[in-house]
Amino acid sequence: MPSVGAWLVSCLYLASLLGNVVAGPLPEDVATRWGSCKTVIKRKEWRTLSKDEKKDYIKAVKCLQAKPARGKATIPNSVSRFDDFQGVHIQQTFSIHFVGHFLAWHRYFVATYEKALREECGYDGAQPYWDWTLDANNFLASPLWDPVTGFGGNGAYILPDTSPLAVPGATGGGCVTNGPFVDMRLHLGPGASLNATSRCLRRGFSPLIAQTFSNTARVNNALAQVDFGWFNKVIEGETNFVNVGIHGGGHYSIGGEAGDLYASPGEPVFYLHHANLDRIYWQWQSMDLPARLRDISGPVELLGPITGPNVTLSFPIDLGPLAPGVTIRDLMDVKGSKAGTGVLCYTYQ
């Protein structure tokens, strides 16, 4: 599994390859899919869903994995609609992490995935989230990993990575052995590769990472930040395993595909993890909503200098073939604007 350190080694080289990827024009049918916010849907924590609700969500995810790709113009080897999302994330990896628009971009990304589940696969619920603080001290017992009512468990055992760049406490590492995604095939990645492939879903659980970075104290520290700049820095953490932040905590506690900086949306739990990050972001905004609906900052470029340039409310957010382009201003309020014309239309329970 590519580690934070391994990513840094390849960063400068791959930036030259990926930094100039430009998405093609939006298909007309995609560009017209975002309407006014009429009924605000409510996102719920996974374990609060009924068995039928869990079944319906997983059925919708598998539906998206079976539907033909729409993004082949810019992601030629995308096979399914599920692949479209992974492909866009791979393409934009270096422009959406360790930047001021990290949370806004992923907020729109998850909302677009949620919309696809609802409009293309008949799912009538909202995108669930995974509150990993509830599992930080007993990660392996999380109901998320149930093979019947969850996403299945750890990957098969493979020899552990003993390099200094390995994820601390990692186990498993191979293909998942049970649950609804045991036969799932990934067609893009690993890493930055957009070449055609067919590979299994891998996981390498690290209870140590979960206990260290996915606990309540870490979340409370983020919520205690007085401005967005510091809040965002605490969420993302650093590019090492001393402090991967609560963002990295969720990814590296699952490992495998989820621990791949580029291809992580190939893990279906990616969307529950990022929905929880968005929930925490919305919780932080709601602590002083009038001010924090306008509070945005941070570098435009990956690991850019604090001296700028910084993102602003008018900064563009691009999801390539997935959805129309918007600005950060359009994404600040998850419940849409007062006039009911906002891009987003959900809240959290």
C-alpha positions in Angstrom: 0.0 0.0 0.0 1.5 3.4 -0.9 2.4 5.3 2.2 2.5 9.0 2.9 6.3 8.8 2.6 6.2 6.9 -0.6 3.8 9.5 -2.0 6.2 12.3 -1.2 9.0 10.6 -3.0 7.0 10.5 -6.2 5.3 13.8 -5.7 7.5 16.1 -7.8 7.8 13.7 -10.7 4.1 12.8 -11.0 3.1 16.4 -10.5 4.6 17.1 -13.9 2.5 14.3 -15.4 -0.8 15.0 -13.7 -0.7 18.7 -13.1 -1.8 19.5 -16.7 -4.7 17.1 -16.9 -7.7 19.1 -18.1 -11.2 17.7 -18.1 -13.2 17.9 -21.3 -16.5 19.8 -21.7 -19.4 18.7 -19.5 -22.0 16.4 -21.1 -25.3 18.2 -21.4 -27.2 15.6 -19.4 -24.7 16.0 -16.5 -24.7 19.8 -16.6 -28.5 20.0 -16.1 -28.7 17.5 -13.2 -28.3 20.0 -10.4 -31.6 21.7 -9.6 -33.0 23.8 -6.8 -32.9 22.6 -3.2 -36.5 21.7 -2.4 -36.3 18.9 0.2 -33.3 18.7 2.5 -32.3 15.1 3.0 -30.7 13.9 6.2 -27.4 12.0 6.4 -27.2 9.4 9.2 -24.5 7.4 10.9 -24.2 3.9 9.4 -25.0 2.0 12.6 -28.3 3.9 13.0 -29.7 2.7 9.7 -32.1 -0.2 9.7 -31.0 -3.5 8.1 -33.2 -2.7 5.1 -31.6 0.8 4.8 -28.1 -0.7 4.9 -29.1 -3.2 2.3 -30.6 -0.5 0.0 -27.4 1.6 0.2 -25.1 -1.3 -0.7 -27.4 -2.3 -3.5 -27.2 1.2 -4.9 -23.4 1.2 -4.7 -23.3 -2.1 -6.6 -25.7 -0.7 -9.1 -23.3 2.2 -9.7 -20.5 -0.3 -10.2 -22.6 -2.1 -12.8 -23.7 1.0 -14.8 -21.5 1.9 -17.8 -19.1 4.8 -17.5 -19.9 8.2 -18.7 -16.5 9.7 -18.4 -14.6 7.9 -21.1 -13.8 11.1 -23.0 -11.4 12.0 -20.2 -11.0 8.6 -18.5 -10.8 6.2 -21.4 -10.3 3.1 -19.2 -13.2 3.8 -16.9 -15.7 0.9 -17.1 -18.4 1.9 -14.7 -20.0 5.0 -13.2 -18.2 4.0 -9.9 -14.9 4.1 -11.9 -15.8 7.6 -13.2 -15.5 8.9 -9.6 -12.3 7.1 -8.8 -10.8 8.3 -12.1 -11.6 12.0 -11.5 -10.0 11.7 -8.0 -6.9 10.1 -9.5 -6.6 12.9 -12.1 -6.9 15.7 -9.6 -5.0 14.3 -6.7 -2.3 16.9 -6.6 -4.7 19.8 -6.9 -7.2 18.7 -4.2 -5.0 17.7 -1.2 -3.2 20.0 1.2 -4.9 23.0 -0.3 -7.5 25.5 0.9 -10.2 23.9 -1.2 -9.7 20.3 0.1 -12.9 20.2 2.1 -15.0 22.1 -0.4 -13.9 19.8 -3.3 -14.6 16.7 -1.4 -17.9 18.0 -0.1 -19.0 18.5 -3.7 -17.5 15.1 -4.8 -19.4 13.2 -2.1 -22.7 15.1 -2.8 -22.3 14.3 -6.5 -21.8 10.6 -5.7 -24.9 10.7 -3.4 -26.8 12.3 -6.3 -25.8 9.5 -8.7 -26.9 6.9 -6.2 -30.3 8.5 -5.9 -31.0 9.5 -9.5 -29.3 6.7 -11.4 -29.8 3.7 -9.0 -33.1 4.5 -7.3 -31.7 5.0 -3.8 -34.1 7.0 -1.8 -31.9 7.6 1.3 -29.0 10.0 1.9 -25.3 9.3 1.9 -24.5 7.7 5.3 -21.5 8.6 7.3 -19.1 6.6 9.5 -18.4 8.2 12.9 -15.0 6.4 13.4 -14.7 7.9 16.9 -17.2 5.2 18.0 -14.8 2.5 16.8 -11.4 4.1 17.6 -10.8 1.8 20.6 -12.2 -1.4 19.1 -11.8 -0.9 15.4 -12.1 -4.6 14.4 -15.5 -4.9 16.1 -17.0 -2.0 14.1 -20.4 -2.9 12.6 -19.1 -1.4 9.4 -17.1 -4.6 8.8 -20.0 -7.0 9.2 -20.1 -9.3 6.2 -23.9 -9.3 6.0 -25.1 -5.8 7.2 -21.8 -4.0 6.4 -19.0 -3.7 3.9 -17.1 -6.9 4.8 -13.9 -7.1 6.7 -10.1 -7.0 6.4 -8.0 -8.2 3.5 -6.3 -11.6 3.4 -3.0 -11.8 5.2 0.1 -11.0 3.2 3.6 -10.6 4.4 3.8 -7.2 6.2 5.7 -4.3 4.7 8.8 -3.9 6.9 10.0 -0.7 5.3 10.3 2.5 7.3 7.5 4.0 5.1 5.0 1.3 6.0 1.7 2.1 7.8 2.2 1.4 11.5 0.2 -1.5 12.9 -1.1 -2.6 9.4 -2.6 -6.1 9.1 -4.1 -8.0 6.3 -3.2 -6.2 3.1 -4.7 -8.5 0.5 -8.0 -8.9 -1.2 -11.1 -8.7 1.0 -12.4 -12.2 1.9 -16.0 -11.7 2.8 -19.0 -9.3 2.4 -20.7 -7.7 -0.5 -17.6 -6.5 -2.3 -15.6 -9.7 -2.1 -15.9 -10.1 -5.9 -15.5 -6.4 -6.7 -13.1 -5.5 -9.5 -11.2 -2.2 -9.8 -10.4 -1.0 -13.2 -8.1 2.0 -12.5 -5.1 2.5 -10.3 -3.3 1.6 -8.1 -1.6 4.9 -7.5 -1.7 7.5 -10.3 -2.2 4.9 -13.0 -5.2 5.4 -15.4 -4.2 2.3 -17.4 -6.8 -0.5 -17.8 -6.6 -3.1 -15.1 -8.7 -5.6 -13.2 -7.9 -6.1 -9.6 -9.5 -6.9 -6.3 -10.5 -4.6 -3.5 -7.7 -4.7 -0.9 -7.8 -3.7 2.8 -5.1 -3.6 5.5 -6.7 -2.7 8.8 -4.6 -0.7 11.3 -6.3 -0.5 14.7 -3.3 1.5 15.9 -3.9 4.2 13.4 -7.6 4.3 14.3 -6.9 4.5 18.0 -4.3 7.3 17.5 -5.9 9.5 14.9 -9.7 8.7 14.8 -10.6 9.5 18.4 -12.9 12.1 20.0 -10.0 14.2 21.3 -8.7 14.7 17.7 -12.1 15.8 16.6 -12.5 18.2 19.5 -9.1 19.7 18.7 -10.3 20.4 15.2 -13.6 21.9 16.4 -11.7 24.2 18.8 -9.8 26.0 16.0 -10.8 29.6 15.7 -10.5 30.1 11.9 -10.8 27.9 8.8 -7.1 28.0 8.0 -6.2 26.2 11.2 -9.3 24.0 11.1 -8.3 22.7 7.7 -4.7 22.2 8.8 -5.8 20.1 11.7 -8.1 18.0 9.6 -5.5 17.2 6.9 -2.5 16.9 9.3 0.9 16.4 7.9 2.6 14.1 5.3 3.9 11.7 7.9 2.6 9.1 10.4 3.4 11.3 13.4 0.4 13.4 12.5 -1.8 12.2 9.5 -4.8 14.2 10.9 -8.3 12.8 11.2 -8.5 12.7 7.4 -5.5 10.4 7.1 -6.6 8.5 10.2 -9.7 7.3 8.4 -7.9 6.3 5.3 -4.9 4.5 6.8 -6.9 2.7 9.4 -8.7 0.9 6.5 -5.5 0.6 4.4 -5.3 -1.1 1.1 -7.3 0.9 -1.5 -8.4 3.4 1.1 -4.7 4.1 1.9 -3.9 5.0 -1.7 -3.8 8.8 -1.9 -4.8 8.7 -5.6 -7.2 5.7 -6.0 -8.9 5.8 -2.5 -12.4 6.2 -3.9 -12.1 2.7 -5.1 -12.9 1.7 -1.5 -16.7 2.1 -1.1 -16.2 3.2 2.6 -14.3 6.2 1.2 -17.7 8.0 0.9 -18.7 7.3 4.4 -15.4 8.5 5.7 -15.5 11.7 3.8 -19.1 12.3 4.7 -18.0 12.2 8.3 -15.3 14.7 7.6 -17.9 16.9 6.0 -20.2 16.5 9.0 -17.4 17.7 11.3 -16.8 20.6 8.9 -20.4 21.5 9.0 -20.4 21.2 12.8 -17.5 23.6 12.9 -19.3 26.0 10.5 -22.5 25.8 12.5 -20.7 27.0 15.7 -20.7 30.5 14.2 -22.6 30.1 10.9 -22.9 33.7 9.8 -19.2 34.2 10.0 -18.0 30.7 8.9 -20.2 30.6 5.8 -17.7 33.2 4.5 -14.5 31.9 6.2 -12.2 30.3 3.6 -8.4 30.4 3.2 -5.4 28.2 2.4 -3.0 27.6 -0.5 -4.2 27.2 -4.1 -1.3 24.8 -4.9 -0.4 21.6 -3.0 1.6 22.4 0.1 1.7 26.0 -1.1 3.2 28.8 1.0 1.1 30.5 3.7 1.9 33.8 2.0 -0.4 32.9 -0.9 -2.0 32.9 -3.2 -4.9 31.8 -1.2 -8.3 30.4 -2.2 -11.3 32.7 -1.9 -15.1 32.2 -2.1 -14.9 32.7 -5.9 -12.3 29.9 -6.3 -13.6 27.3 -9.0 -14.3 23.7 -8.1 -14.1 21.3 -11.0 -15.3 17.7 -11.0 -14.5 17.1 -14.7 -17.3 14.9 -16.3 -19.1 14.3 -13.0 -20.9 17.6 -12.4 -21.0 21.2 -13.5 -18.3 23.5 -12.3 -19.1 25.6 -9.2 -17.3 28.0 -6.8 -16.5 27.5 -3.2 -19.2 30.0 -2.4 -21.8 27.6 -3.9 -20.6 24.9 -1.5 -20.4 26.7 1.9 -24.0 25.9 3.0 -24.9 22.2 2.8 -28.6 23.1 3.0 -28.5 25.4 0.0 -29.2 29.1 -0.1 -32.2 30.8 1.5 -33.8 31.1 -1.9 -33.6 27.3 -2.3 -31.2 27.6 -5.2 -28.0 26.3 -3.6 -26.0 23.4 -5.2 -26.2 21.3 -2.0 -29.4 20.0 -0.3 -28.7 17.9 2.8 -28.0 18.0 6.5 -26.8 15.7 9.3 -28.5 13.8 12.0 
